[in-house]
Amino acid sequence: MRTLRIAAAVEAISLAALLLNLVTVHTKAITTLGGPVHGMCYLTVIVCTWMTPTTSTARWLAAIPGIGGLLVLRRIQPQGA
């Protein structure tokens, strides 16, 4: 769960940074670093979700780029936590 939380947060932040870079200055260095970071976090979220005993709905939510990991975390957390 810890890996999933970290990967989901970094995935969302890296996508936001990439989109912000795209609409503002479009610096090549940010794109060069942010693209692979976002991609690896995206794949990590998908793999961690499939390794966690969850419903199939949560597994499909993991496939949404950017916010999928956050949606999965919201879906699989216990109601009292």
PyMOL Python script that loads the backbone (N, CA, C, O; Angstrom):
from pymol import cmd

cmd.read_pdbstr("""\
ATOM      1  N   MET A   1       0.816  -1.195   0.000  1.00  0.00           N
ATOM      2  CA  MET A   1       0.000   0.000   0.000  1.00  0.00           C
ATOM      3  C   MET A   1       0.861   1.261   0.000  1.00  0.00           C
ATOM      4  O   MET A   1       0.500   2.262  -0.619  1.00  0.00           O
ATOM      5  N   ARG A   2       1.988   1.212   0.689  1.00  0.00           N
ATOM      6  CA  ARG A   2       2.852   2.393   0.747  1.00  0.00           C
ATOM      7  C   ARG A   2       3.379   2.729  -0.640  1.00  0.00           C
ATOM      8  O   ARG A   2       3.403   3.895  -1.033  1.00  0.00           O
ATOM      9  N   THR A   3       3.797   1.723  -1.373  1.00  0.00           N
ATOM     10  CA  THR A   3       4.304   1.942  -2.730  1.00  0.00           C
ATOM     11  C   THR A   3       3.213   2.521  -3.614  1.00  0.00           C
ATOM     12  O   THR A   3       3.473   3.421  -4.413  1.00  0.00           O
ATOM     13  N   LEU A   4       2.011   2.019  -3.480  1.00  0.00           N
ATOM     14  CA  LEU A   4       0.886   2.522  -4.269  1.00  0.00           C
ATOM     15  C   LEU A   4       0.592   3.983  -3.938  1.00  0.00           C
ATOM     16  O   LEU A   4       0.321   4.780  -4.837  1.00  0.00           O
ATOM     17  N   ARG A   5       0.642   4.337  -2.660  1.00  0.00           N
ATOM     18  CA  ARG A   5       0.395   5.733  -2.265  1.00  0.00           C
ATOM     19  C   ARG A   5       1.442   6.673  -2.853  1.00  0.00           C
ATOM     20  O   ARG A   5       1.107   7.729  -3.388  1.00  0.00           O
ATOM     21  N   ILE A   6       2.706   6.285  -2.752  1.00  0.00           N
ATOM     22  CA  ILE A   6       3.788   7.128  -3.262  1.00  0.00           C
ATOM     23  C   ILE A   6       3.692   7.251  -4.773  1.00  0.00           C
ATOM     24  O   ILE A   6       3.801   8.350  -5.316  1.00  0.00           O
ATOM     25  N   ALA A   7       3.487   6.129  -5.455  1.00  0.00           N
ATOM     26  CA  ALA A   7       3.409   6.147  -6.919  1.00  0.00           C
ATOM     27  C   ALA A   7       2.210   6.963  -7.397  1.00  0.00           C
ATOM     28  O   ALA A   7       2.312   7.676  -8.395  1.00  0.00           O
ATOM     29  N   ALA A   8       1.094   6.869  -6.711  1.00  0.00           N
ATOM     30  CA  ALA A   8      -0.094   7.635  -7.108  1.00  0.00           C
ATOM     31  C   ALA A   8       0.137   9.128  -6.958  1.00  0.00           C
ATOM     32  O   ALA A   8      -0.263   9.912  -7.818  1.00  0.00           O
ATOM     33  N   ALA A   9       0.778   9.521  -5.875  1.00  0.00           N
ATOM     34  CA  ALA A   9       1.053  10.945  -5.664  1.00  0.00           C
ATOM     35  C   ALA A   9       2.041  11.481  -6.694  1.00  0.00           C
ATOM     36  O   ALA A   9       1.825  12.548  -7.269  1.00  0.00           O
ATOM     37  N   VAL A  10       3.113  10.751  -6.926  1.00  0.00           N
ATOM     38  CA  VAL A  10       4.115  11.197  -7.896  1.00  0.00           C
ATOM     39  C   VAL A  10       3.540  11.202  -9.307  1.00  0.00           C
ATOM     40  O   VAL A  10       3.879  12.071 -10.110  1.00  0.00           O
ATOM     41  N   GLU A  11       2.680  10.247  -9.615  1.00  0.00           N
ATOM     42  CA  GLU A  11       2.049  10.215 -10.929  1.00  0.00           C
ATOM     43  C   GLU A  11       1.202  11.466 -11.169  1.00  0.00           C
ATOM     44  O   GLU A  11       1.291  12.090 -12.226  1.00  0.00           O
ATOM     45  N   ALA A  12       0.390  11.822 -10.191  1.00  0.00           N
ATOM     46  CA  ALA A  12      -0.471  13.002 -10.331  1.00  0.00           C
ATOM     47  C   ALA A  12       0.350  14.285 -10.408  1.00  0.00           C
ATOM     48  O   ALA A  12       0.058  15.164 -11.218  1.00  0.00           O
ATOM     49  N   ILE A  13       1.368  14.393  -9.573  1.00  0.00           N
ATOM     50  CA  ILE A  13       2.214  15.591  -9.571  1.00  0.00           C
ATOM     51  C   ILE A  13       2.997  15.710 -10.867  1.00  0.00           C
ATOM     52  O   ILE A  13       3.114  16.802 -11.424  1.00  0.00           O
ATOM     53  N   SER A  14       3.537  14.596 -11.354  1.00  0.00           N
ATOM     54  CA  SER A  14       4.326  14.655 -12.589  1.00  0.00           C
ATOM     55  C   SER A  14       3.449  14.985 -13.801  1.00  0.00           C
ATOM     56  O   SER A  14       3.889  15.695 -14.706  1.00  0.00           O
ATOM     57  N   LEU A  15       2.226  14.481 -13.822  1.00  0.00           N
ATOM     58  CA  LEU A  15       1.328  14.838 -14.924  1.00  0.00           C
ATOM     59  C   LEU A  15       0.971  16.317 -14.878  1.00  0.00           C
ATOM     60  O   LEU A  15       0.928  16.985 -15.911  1.00  0.00           O
ATOM     61  N   ALA A  16       0.717  16.822 -13.680  1.00  0.00           N
ATOM     62  CA  ALA A  16       0.416  18.248 -13.538  1.00  0.00           C
ATOM     63  C   ALA A  16       1.597  19.100 -13.987  1.00  0.00           C
ATOM     64  O   ALA A  16       1.411  20.121 -14.649  1.00  0.00           O
ATOM     65  N   ALA A  17       2.808  18.685 -13.632  1.00  0.00           N
ATOM     66  CA  ALA A  17       3.998  19.435 -14.049  1.00  0.00           C
ATOM     67  C   ALA A  17       4.182  19.382 -15.564  1.00  0.00           C
ATOM     68  O   ALA A  17       4.546  20.384 -16.178  1.00  0.00           O
ATOM     69  N   LEU A  18       3.934  18.231 -16.164  1.00  0.00           N
ATOM     70  CA  LEU A  18       4.061  18.107 -17.618  1.00  0.00           C
ATOM     71  C   LEU A  18       3.034  18.970 -18.345  1.00  0.00           C
ATOM     72  O   LEU A  18       3.367  19.632 -19.328  1.00  0.00           O
ATOM     73  N   LEU A  19       1.804  18.970 -17.876  1.00  0.00           N
ATOM     74  CA  LEU A  19       0.770  19.780 -18.518  1.00  0.00           C
ATOM     75  C   LEU A  19       1.016  21.273 -18.310  1.00  0.00           C
ATOM     76  O   LEU A  19       0.799  22.076 -19.218  1.00  0.00           O
ATOM     77  N   LEU A  20       1.465  21.637 -17.122  1.00  0.00           N
ATOM     78  CA  LEU A  20       1.787  23.037 -16.862  1.00  0.00           C
ATOM     79  C   LEU A  20       2.946  23.495 -17.747  1.00  0.00           C
ATOM     80  O   LEU A  20       2.934  24.611 -18.267  1.00  0.00           O
ATOM     81  N   ASN A  21       3.930  22.643 -17.911  1.00  0.00           N
ATOM     82  CA  ASN A  21       5.052  22.945 -18.790  1.00  0.00           C
ATOM     83  C   ASN A  21       4.580  23.076 -20.237  1.00  0.00           C
ATOM     84  O   ASN A  21       5.074  23.927 -20.978  1.00  0.00           O
ATOM     85  N   LEU A  22       3.655  22.261 -20.627  1.00  0.00           N
ATOM     86  CA  LEU A  22       3.153  22.292 -22.000  1.00  0.00           C
ATOM     87  C   LEU A  22       2.435  23.595 -22.328  1.00  0.00           C
ATOM     88  O   LEU A  22       2.594  24.136 -23.423  1.00  0.00           O
ATOM     89  N   VAL A  23       1.652  24.095 -21.392  1.00  0.00           N
ATOM     90  CA  VAL A  23       0.883  25.311 -21.670  1.00  0.00           C
ATOM     91  C   VAL A  23       1.650  26.598 -21.371  1.00  0.00           C
ATOM     92  O   VAL A  23       1.182  27.684 -21.714  1.00  0.00           O
ATOM     93  N   THR A  24       2.822  26.492 -20.737  1.00  0.00           N
ATOM     94  CA  THR A  24       3.582  27.715 -20.437  1.00  0.00           C
ATOM     95  C   THR A  24       4.864  27.775 -21.262  1.00  0.00           C
ATOM     96  O   THR A  24       4.825  28.165 -22.429  1.00  0.00           O
ATOM     97  N   VAL A  25       5.983  27.402 -20.682  1.00  0.00           N
ATOM     98  CA  VAL A  25       7.289  27.633 -21.307  1.00  0.00           C
ATOM     99  C   VAL A  25       7.766  26.496 -22.205  1.00  0.00           C
ATOM    100  O   VAL A  25       8.614  26.721 -23.068  1.00  0.00           O
ATOM    101  N   HIS A  26       7.253  25.301 -22.029  1.00  0.00           N
ATOM    102  CA  HIS A  26       7.633  24.114 -22.796  1.00  0.00           C
ATOM    103  C   HIS A  26       9.153  23.891 -22.783  1.00  0.00           C
ATOM    104  O   HIS A  26       9.793  23.815 -23.832  1.00  0.00           O
ATOM    105  N   THR A  27       9.705  23.789 -21.587  1.00  0.00           N
ATOM    106  CA  THR A  27      11.122  23.526 -21.394  1.00  0.00           C
ATOM    107  C   THR A  27      11.406  22.054 -21.671  1.00  0.00           C
ATOM    108  O   THR A  27      10.748  21.169 -21.124  1.00  0.00           O
ATOM    109  N   LYS A  28      12.394  21.804 -22.526  1.00  0.00           N
ATOM    110  CA  LYS A  28      12.723  20.438 -22.925  1.00  0.00           C
ATOM    111  C   LYS A  28      13.206  19.596 -21.735  1.00  0.00           C
ATOM    112  O   LYS A  28      12.925  18.399 -21.675  1.00  0.00           O
ATOM    113  N   ALA A  29      13.925  20.205 -20.796  1.00  0.00           N
ATOM    114  CA  ALA A  29      14.456  19.466 -19.647  1.00  0.00           C
ATOM    115  C   ALA A  29      13.332  18.907 -18.776  1.00  0.00           C
ATOM    116  O   ALA A  29      13.431  17.785 -18.280  1.00  0.00           O
ATOM    117  N   ILE A  30      12.278  19.676 -18.590  1.00  0.00           N
ATOM    118  CA  ILE A  30      11.151  19.206 -17.780  1.00  0.00           C
ATOM    119  C   ILE A  30      10.452  18.048 -18.475  1.00  0.00           C
ATOM    120  O   ILE A  30      10.065  17.069 -17.837  1.00  0.00           O
ATOM    121  N   THR A  31      10.294  18.167 -19.777  1.00  0.00           N
ATOM    122  CA  THR A  31       9.663  17.091 -20.541  1.00  0.00           C
ATOM    123  C   THR A  31      10.521  15.831 -20.530  1.00  0.00           C
ATOM    124  O   THR A  31      10.002  14.724 -20.388  1.00  0.00           O
ATOM    125  N   THR A  32      11.820  15.998 -20.679  1.00  0.00           N
ATOM    126  CA  THR A  32      12.738  14.863 -20.713  1.00  0.00           C
ATOM    127  C   THR A  32      12.761  14.117 -19.390  1.00  0.00           C
ATOM    128  O   THR A  32      12.856  12.890 -19.378  1.00  0.00           O
ATOM    129  N   LEU A  33      12.677  14.828 -18.284  1.00  0.00           N
ATOM    130  CA  LEU A  33      12.685  14.188 -16.976  1.00  0.00           C
ATOM    131  C   LEU A  33      11.288  13.739 -16.551  1.00  0.00           C
ATOM    132  O   LEU A  33      11.121  12.639 -16.024  1.00  0.00           O
ATOM    133  N   GLY A  34      10.296  14.581 -16.779  1.00  0.00           N
ATOM    134  CA  GLY A  34       8.947  14.303 -16.300  1.00  0.00           C
ATOM    135  C   GLY A  34       8.237  13.178 -17.025  1.00  0.00           C
ATOM    136  O   GLY A  34       7.449  12.452 -16.419  1.00  0.00           O
ATOM    137  N   GLY A  35       8.502  13.022 -18.309  1.00  0.00           N
ATOM    138  CA  GLY A  35       7.837  11.970 -19.084  1.00  0.00           C
ATOM    139  C   GLY A  35       8.121  10.567 -18.571  1.00  0.00           C
ATOM    140  O   GLY A  35       7.189   9.816 -18.284  1.00  0.00           O
ATOM    141  N   PRO A  36       9.408  10.196 -18.450  1.00  0.00           N
ATOM    142  CA  PRO A  36       9.709   8.862 -17.917  1.00  0.00           C
ATOM    143  C   PRO A  36       9.277   8.662 -16.460  1.00  0.00           C
ATOM    144  O   PRO A  36       8.870   7.566 -16.076  1.00  0.00           O
ATOM    145  N   VAL A  37       9.367   9.718 -15.655  1.00  0.00           N
ATOM    146  CA  VAL A  37       8.933   9.608 -14.259  1.00  0.00           C
ATOM    147  C   VAL A  37       7.431   9.319 -14.204  1.00  0.00           C
ATOM    148  O   VAL A  37       6.986   8.443 -13.462  1.00  0.00           O
ATOM    149  N   HIS A  38       6.663  10.061 -14.993  1.00  0.00           N
ATOM    150  CA  HIS A  38       5.221   9.842 -15.022  1.00  0.00           C
ATOM    151  C   HIS A  38       4.899   8.439 -15.551  1.00  0.00           C
ATOM    152  O   HIS A  38       4.031   7.756 -15.007  1.00  0.00           O
ATOM    153  N   GLY A  39       5.581   8.019 -16.587  1.00  0.00           N
ATOM    154  CA  GLY A  39       5.330   6.701 -17.169  1.00  0.00           C
ATOM    155  C   GLY A  39       5.618   5.563 -16.203  1.00  0.00           C
ATOM    156  O   GLY A  39       4.844   4.611 -16.106  1.00  0.00           O
ATOM    157  N   MET A  40       6.727   5.661 -15.494  1.00  0.00           N
ATOM    158  CA  MET A  40       7.059   4.601 -14.541  1.00  0.00           C
ATOM    159  C   MET A  40       6.088   4.577 -13.361  1.00  0.00           C
ATOM    160  O   MET A  40       5.723   3.506 -12.878  1.00  0.00           O
ATOM    161  N   CYS A  41       5.675   5.745 -12.902  1.00  0.00           N
ATOM    162  CA  CYS A  41       4.700   5.785 -11.813  1.00  0.00           C
ATOM    163  C   CYS A  41       3.346   5.246 -12.266  1.00  0.00           C
ATOM    164  O   CYS A  41       2.655   4.571 -11.504  1.00  0.00           O
ATOM    165  N   TYR A  42       2.976   5.543 -13.490  1.00  0.00           N
ATOM    166  CA  TYR A  42       1.725   5.032 -14.062  1.00  0.00           C
ATOM    167  C   TYR A  42       1.742   3.497 -14.088  1.00  0.00           C
ATOM    168  O   TYR A  42       0.775   2.849 -13.686  1.00  0.00           O
ATOM    169  N   LEU A  43       2.839   2.935 -14.562  1.00  0.00           N
ATOM    170  CA  LEU A  43       2.958   1.474 -14.594  1.00  0.00           C
ATOM    171  C   LEU A  43       3.016   0.884 -13.193  1.00  0.00           C
ATOM    172  O   LEU A  43       2.453  -0.184 -12.950  1.00  0.00           O
ATOM    173  N   THR A  44       3.685   1.559 -12.271  1.00  0.00           N
ATOM    174  CA  THR A  44       3.766   1.080 -10.894  1.00  0.00           C
ATOM    175  C   THR A  44       2.384   1.048 -10.247  1.00  0.00           C
ATOM    176  O   THR A  44       2.058   0.103  -9.528  1.00  0.00           O
ATOM    177  N   VAL A  45       1.578   2.064 -10.495  1.00  0.00           N
ATOM    178  CA  VAL A  45       0.215   2.096  -9.952  1.00  0.00           C
ATOM    179  C   VAL A  45      -0.593   0.922 -10.498  1.00  0.00           C
ATOM    180  O   VAL A  45      -1.313   0.264  -9.747  1.00  0.00           O
ATOM    181  N   ILE A  46      -0.481   0.660 -11.777  1.00  0.00           N
ATOM    182  CA  ILE A  46      -1.229  -0.456 -12.370  1.00  0.00           C
ATOM    183  C   ILE A  46      -0.790  -1.789 -11.780  1.00  0.00           C
ATOM    184  O   ILE A  46      -1.628  -2.615 -11.417  1.00  0.00           O
ATOM    185  N   VAL A  47       0.513  -2.002 -11.682  1.00  0.00           N
ATOM    186  CA  VAL A  47       1.026  -3.271 -11.149  1.00  0.00           C
ATOM    187  C   VAL A  47       0.656  -3.436  -9.677  1.00  0.00           C
ATOM    188  O   VAL A  47       0.221  -4.512  -9.267  1.00  0.00           O
ATOM    189  N   CYS A  48       0.821  -2.394  -8.890  1.00  0.00           N
ATOM    190  CA  CYS A  48       0.476  -2.486  -7.465  1.00  0.00           C
ATOM    191  C   CYS A  48      -1.012  -2.746  -7.265  1.00  0.00           C
ATOM    192  O   CYS A  48      -1.405  -3.480  -6.358  1.00  0.00           O
ATOM    193  N   THR A  49      -1.831  -2.146  -8.112  1.00  0.00           N
ATOM    194  CA  THR A  49      -3.278  -2.373  -8.002  1.00  0.00           C
ATOM    195  C   THR A  49      -3.620  -3.817  -8.336  1.00  0.00           C
ATOM    196  O   THR A  49      -4.451  -4.428  -7.663  1.00  0.00           O
ATOM    197  N   TRP A  50      -2.994  -4.366  -9.360  1.00  0.00           N
ATOM    198  CA  TRP A  50      -3.275  -5.756  -9.730  1.00  0.00           C
ATOM    199  C   TRP A  50      -2.752  -6.734  -8.686  1.00  0.00           C
ATOM    200  O   TRP A  50      -3.278  -7.840  -8.561  1.00  0.00           O
ATOM    201  N   MET A  51      -1.728  -6.348  -7.939  1.00  0.00           N
ATOM    202  CA  MET A  51      -1.189  -7.230  -6.897  1.00  0.00           C
ATOM    203  C   MET A  51      -1.998  -7.147  -5.603  1.00  0.00           C
ATOM    204  O   MET A  51      -1.885  -8.029  -4.752  1.00  0.00           O
ATOM    205  N   THR A  52      -2.801  -6.114  -5.445  1.00  0.00           N
ATOM    206  CA  THR A  52      -3.617  -5.932  -4.257  1.00  0.00           C
ATOM    207  C   THR A  52      -4.962  -6.639  -4.454  1.00  0.00           C
ATOM    208  O   THR A  52      -5.572  -6.512  -5.516  1.00  0.00           O
ATOM    209  N   PRO A  53      -5.422  -7.367  -3.466  1.00  0.00           N
ATOM    210  CA  PRO A  53      -6.735  -8.013  -3.609  1.00  0.00           C
ATOM    211  C   PRO A  53      -7.853  -6.965  -3.572  1.00  0.00           C
ATOM    212  O   PRO A  53      -8.275  -6.521  -2.505  1.00  0.00           O
ATOM    213  N   THR A  54      -8.316  -6.584  -4.758  1.00  0.00           N
ATOM    214  CA  THR A  54      -9.367  -5.574  -4.875  1.00  0.00           C
ATOM    215  C   THR A  54     -10.423  -6.046  -5.852  1.00  0.00           C
ATOM    216  O   THR A  54     -10.341  -7.147  -6.395  1.00  0.00           O
ATOM    217  N   THR A  55     -11.410  -5.204  -6.066  1.00  0.00           N
ATOM    218  CA  THR A  55     -12.447  -5.506  -7.045  1.00  0.00           C
ATOM    219  C   THR A  55     -11.932  -5.160  -8.444  1.00  0.00           C
ATOM    220  O   THR A  55     -10.930  -4.461  -8.595  1.00  0.00           O
ATOM    221  N   SER A  56     -12.619  -5.649  -9.435  1.00  0.00           N
ATOM    222  CA  SER A  56     -12.211  -5.357 -10.806  1.00  0.00           C
ATOM    223  C   SER A  56     -12.422  -3.890 -11.150  1.00  0.00           C
ATOM    224  O   SER A  56     -11.747  -3.361 -12.033  1.00  0.00           O
ATOM    225  N   THR A  57     -13.354  -3.224 -10.463  1.00  0.00           N
ATOM    226  CA  THR A  57     -13.574  -1.795 -10.706  1.00  0.00           C
ATOM    227  C   THR A  57     -12.330  -0.995 -10.341  1.00  0.00           C
ATOM    228  O   THR A  57     -11.944  -0.080 -11.069  1.00  0.00           O
ATOM    229  N   ALA A  58     -11.707  -1.331  -9.228  1.00  0.00           N
ATOM    230  CA  ALA A  58     -10.488  -0.632  -8.811  1.00  0.00           C
ATOM    231  C   ALA A  58      -9.365  -0.880  -9.807  1.00  0.00           C
ATOM    232  O   ALA A  58      -8.549   0.005 -10.062  1.00  0.00           O
ATOM    233  N   ARG A  59      -9.323  -2.059 -10.358  1.00  0.00           N
ATOM    234  CA  ARG A  59      -8.268  -2.359 -11.345  1.00  0.00           C
ATOM    235  C   ARG A  59      -8.453  -1.541 -12.611  1.00  0.00           C
ATOM    236  O   ARG A  59      -7.472  -1.104 -13.212  1.00  0.00           O
ATOM    237  N   TRP A  60      -9.679  -1.330 -13.021  1.00  0.00           N
ATOM    238  CA  TRP A  60      -9.920  -0.505 -14.207  1.00  0.00           C
ATOM    239  C   TRP A  60      -9.646   0.962 -13.912  1.00  0.00           C
ATOM    240  O   TRP A  60      -9.216   1.701 -14.798  1.00  0.00           O
ATOM    241  N   LEU A  61      -9.888   1.390 -12.686  1.00  0.00           N
ATOM    242  CA  LEU A  61      -9.604   2.773 -12.324  1.00  0.00           C
ATOM    243  C   LEU A  61      -8.111   3.078 -12.399  1.00  0.00           C
ATOM    244  O   LEU A  61      -7.724   4.210 -12.691  1.00  0.00           O
ATOM    245  N   ALA A  62      -7.277   2.085 -12.138  1.00  0.00           N
ATOM    246  CA  ALA A  62      -5.826   2.284 -12.180  1.00  0.00           C
ATOM    247  C   ALA A  62      -5.347   2.639 -13.577  1.00  0.00           C
ATOM    248  O   ALA A  62      -4.269   3.214 -13.725  1.00  0.00           O
ATOM    249  N   ALA A  63      -6.110   2.317 -14.594  1.00  0.00           N
ATOM    250  CA  ALA A  63      -5.702   2.578 -15.969  1.00  0.00           C
ATOM    251  C   ALA A  63      -5.930   4.028 -16.402  1.00  0.00           C
ATOM    252  O   ALA A  63      -5.545   4.408 -17.507  1.00  0.00           O
ATOM    253  N   ILE A  64      -6.550   4.837 -15.546  1.00  0.00           N
ATOM    254  CA  ILE A  64      -6.773   6.243 -15.882  1.00  0.00           C
ATOM    255  C   ILE A  64      -5.483   7.007 -15.585  1.00  0.00           C
ATOM    256  O   ILE A  64      -5.040   7.037 -14.437  1.00  0.00           O
ATOM    257  N   PRO A  65      -4.877   7.620 -16.594  1.00  0.00           N
ATOM    258  CA  PRO A  65      -3.612   8.335 -16.360  1.00  0.00           C
ATOM    259  C   PRO A  65      -3.808   9.554 -15.464  1.00  0.00           C
ATOM    260  O   PRO A  65      -4.792  10.284 -15.587  1.00  0.00           O
ATOM    261  N   GLY A  66      -2.863   9.755 -14.572  1.00  0.00           N
ATOM    262  CA  GLY A  66      -2.875  10.943 -13.727  1.00  0.00           C
ATOM    263  C   GLY A  66      -3.603  10.773 -12.421  1.00  0.00           C
ATOM    264  O   GLY A  66      -2.996  10.923 -11.361  1.00  0.00           O
ATOM    265  N   ILE A  67      -4.881  10.467 -12.456  1.00  0.00           N
ATOM    266  CA  ILE A  67      -5.673  10.383 -11.225  1.00  0.00           C
ATOM    267  C   ILE A  67      -6.107   8.964 -10.892  1.00  0.00           C
ATOM    268  O   ILE A  67      -6.762   8.742  -9.873  1.00  0.00           O
ATOM    269  N   GLY A  68      -5.757   8.009 -11.728  1.00  0.00           N
ATOM    270  CA  GLY A  68      -6.191   6.633 -11.492  1.00  0.00           C
ATOM    271  C   GLY A  68      -5.708   6.070 -10.174  1.00  0.00           C
ATOM    272  O   GLY A  68      -6.463   5.396  -9.473  1.00  0.00           O
ATOM    273  N   GLY A  69      -4.471   6.335  -9.828  1.00  0.00           N
ATOM    274  CA  GLY A  69      -3.931   5.841  -8.566  1.00  0.00           C
ATOM    275  C   GLY A  69      -4.641   6.432  -7.361  1.00  0.00           C
ATOM    276  O   GLY A  69      -4.894   5.741  -6.375  1.00  0.00           O
ATOM    277  N   LEU A  70      -4.957   7.707  -7.448  1.00  0.00           N
ATOM    278  CA  LEU A  70      -5.673   8.352  -6.352  1.00  0.00           C
ATOM    279  C   LEU A  70      -7.087   7.795  -6.213  1.00  0.00           C
ATOM    280  O   LEU A  70      -7.588   7.630  -5.101  1.00  0.00           O
ATOM    281  N   LEU A  71      -7.729   7.507  -7.347  1.00  0.00           N
ATOM    282  CA  LEU A  71      -9.068   6.915  -7.311  1.00  0.00           C
ATOM    283  C   LEU A  71      -9.032   5.500  -6.733  1.00  0.00           C
ATOM    284  O   LEU A  71      -9.935   5.102  -5.997  1.00  0.00           O
ATOM    285  N   VAL A  72      -7.993   4.750  -7.067  1.00  0.00           N
ATOM    286  CA  VAL A  72      -7.854   3.393  -6.526  1.00  0.00           C
ATOM    287  C   VAL A  72      -7.667   3.449  -5.019  1.00  0.00           C
ATOM    288  O   VAL A  72      -8.288   2.681  -4.285  1.00  0.00           O
ATOM    289  N   LEU A  73      -6.816   4.352  -4.557  1.00  0.00           N
ATOM    290  CA  LEU A  73      -6.602   4.477  -3.113  1.00  0.00           C
ATOM    291  C   LEU A  73      -7.898   4.818  -2.393  1.00  0.00           C
ATOM    292  O   LEU A  73      -8.175   4.296  -1.314  1.00  0.00           O
ATOM    293  N   ARG A  74      -8.677   5.684  -2.990  1.00  0.00           N
ATOM    294  CA  ARG A  74      -9.959   6.067  -2.387  1.00  0.00           C
ATOM    295  C   ARG A  74     -10.918   4.875  -2.364  1.00  0.00           C
ATOM    296  O   ARG A  74     -11.686   4.710  -1.416  1.00  0.00           O
ATOM    297  N   ARG A  75     -10.871   4.053  -3.401  1.00  0.00           N
ATOM    298  CA  ARG A  75     -11.786   2.907  -3.508  1.00  0.00           C
ATOM    299  C   ARG A  75     -11.426   1.800  -2.530  1.00  0.00           C
ATOM    300  O   ARG A  75     -12.319   1.169  -1.964  1.00  0.00           O
ATOM    301  N   ILE A  76     -10.123   1.545  -2.317  1.00  0.00           N
ATOM    302  CA  ILE A  76      -9.733   0.365  -1.524  1.00  0.00           C
ATOM    303  C   ILE A  76      -9.488   0.675  -0.054  1.00  0.00           C
ATOM    304  O   ILE A  76      -9.294  -0.257   0.726  1.00  0.00           O
ATOM    305  N   GLN A  77      -9.487   1.939   0.360  1.00  0.00           N
ATOM    306  CA  GLN A  77      -9.294   2.241   1.765  1.00  0.00           C
ATOM    307  C   GLN A  77     -10.518   1.844   2.569  1.00  0.00           C
ATOM    308  O   GLN A  77     -11.649   1.971   2.102  1.00  0.00           O
ATOM    309  N   PRO A  78     -10.285   1.366   3.776  1.00  0.00           N
ATOM    310  CA  PRO A  78     -11.423   1.011   4.634  1.00  0.00           C
ATOM    311  C   PRO A  78     -12.274   2.238   4.948  1.00  0.00           C
ATOM    312  O   PRO A  78     -11.762   3.358   4.950  1.00  0.00           O
ATOM    313  N   GLN A  79     -13.542   2.046   5.207  1.00  0.00           N
ATOM    314  CA  GLN A  79     -14.466   3.150   5.451  1.00  0.00           C
ATOM    315  C   GLN A  79     -14.108   3.942   6.698  1.00  0.00           C
ATOM    316  O   GLN A  79     -14.326   5.154   6.732  1.00  0.00           O
ATOM    317  N   GLY A  80     -13.566   3.295   7.723  1.00  0.00           N
ATOM    318  CA  GLY A  80     -13.242   3.986   8.962  1.00  0.00           C
ATOM    319  C   GLY A  80     -11.948   4.763   8.935  1.00  0.00           C
ATOM    320  O   GLY A  80     -11.716   5.597   9.811  1.00  0.00           O
ATOM    321  N   ALA A  81     -11.085   4.513   7.942  1.00  0.00           N
ATOM    322  CA  ALA A  81      -9.758   5.166   7.933  1.00  0.00           C
ATOM    323  C   ALA A  81      -9.803   6.504   7.282  1.00  0.00           C
ATOM    324  O   ALA A  81      -8.779   7.181   7.192  1.00  0.00           O
TER     325      ALA A  81
END
""", "prot")
cmd.dss("prot")
cmd.show_as("cartoon", "prot")
cmd.util.cbc("prot")
cmd.orient("prot")
